């Protein structure tokens, strides 16, 4: 499936994309804080679609491409970030 890829950047917990889409990849900075980055479909109370743990270091950017068609979010893309973490999400 060929689609245009867009990007959105978050520096705090919130809705990254307010409509149905596929997440294709992401890049994040830990900000020196350990914790989980949690992607939910359907707002802050929606089911967890993707979750990963980040360590305090390295504080340099880490990037990941999601294989295949990416992860489908039927409603929206809501992301919970640990304090000081930042993320750029690639979607489309």
C-alpha positions as CSV (number, residue, x, y, z in Angstrom):
1,X,0.0,0.0,0.0
2,X,1.6,3.3,-1.1
3,X,0.7,6.4,1.0
4,X,2.1,9.7,1.7
5,X,4.1,9.7,4.9
6,X,3.7,12.5,7.4
7,X,5.4,13.3,10.6
8,X,4.3,14.8,14.0
9,X,6.4,15.7,17.0
10,X,5.3,15.4,20.7
11,X,7.2,16.7,23.8
12,X,4.4,15.7,26.2
13,X,1.7,13.0,26.5
14,X,-1.1,13.6,24.0
15,X,-2.9,12.8,20.8
16,X,-0.4,12.7,17.9
17,X,-2.8,12.0,15.1
18,X,-6.6,12.6,15.6
19,X,-7.9,10.2,13.0
20,X,-7.4,6.6,11.6
21,X,-3.9,6.0,10.3
22,X,-1.0,3.6,10.3
23,X,2.1,4.4,12.3
24,X,5.2,3.6,10.0
25,X,8.0,4.4,12.4
26,X,9.3,6.7,15.1
27,X,12.3,8.5,16.5
28,X,12.7,9.4,20.2
29,X,14.9,11.0,22.7
30,X,14.8,9.7,26.3
31,X,15.5,13.1,27.8
32,X,17.4,11.3,30.6
33,X,14.3,9.6,32.0
34,X,13.5,5.9,32.0
35,X,10.0,4.6,31.5
36,X,7.5,3.3,28.9
37,X,6.4,5.0,25.7
38,X,2.8,3.8,25.2
39,X,0.8,4.1,22.0
40,X,-3.0,3.8,22.4
41,X,-5.8,3.6,19.9
42,X,-8.8,5.7,21.0
43,X,-7.3,8.2,23.4
44,X,-5.7,7.9,26.8
45,X,-8.1,5.1,27.9
46,X,-7.9,3.1,24.7
47,X,-6.3,-0.2,24.3
48,X,-2.5,-0.3,24.1
49,X,-1.3,-1.0,20.6
50,X,2.4,-0.5,21.0
51,X,4.6,-0.2,24.1
52,X,8.3,-0.1,24.7
53,X,10.6,0.7,27.5
54,X,13.3,3.4,27.3
55,X,16.4,3.6,29.5
56,X,17.9,6.8,31.0
57,X,20.7,6.7,28.3
58,X,21.6,7.0,25.6
59,X,20.1,10.4,25.3
60,X,20.9,10.5,21.5
61,X,18.0,9.9,19.1
62,X,16.9,6.3,18.4
63,X,14.9,5.5,15.3
64,X,12.7,2.5,14.4
65,X,10.9,1.6,11.3
66,X,7.8,-0.6,11.7
67,X,7.8,-3.5,9.1
68,X,5.1,-4.2,6.6
69,X,2.2,-1.8,6.4
70,X,2.9,-0.4,9.9
71,X,0.6,-0.5,12.9
72,X,-3.1,0.4,12.2
73,X,-4.8,2.8,14.6
74,X,-8.5,2.7,13.9
75,X,-9.5,5.9,15.9
76,X,-6.5,8.0,16.6
77,X,-2.9,7.8,17.9
78,X,-2.5,8.7,21.5
79,X,1.1,8.6,23.0
80,X,2.1,8.6,26.7
81,X,5.6,9.8,27.3
82,X,7.9,9.7,30.3
83,X,9.0,13.0,31.7
84,X,11.4,14.9,29.4
85,X,11.1,12.3,26.6
86,X,10.3,13.5,23.0
87,X,9.1,11.6,20.0
88,X,8.6,12.1,16.3
89,X,6.1,9.7,14.7
90,X,5.9,8.9,11.0
91,X,2.5,7.9,9.8
92,X,0.3,7.7,6.8
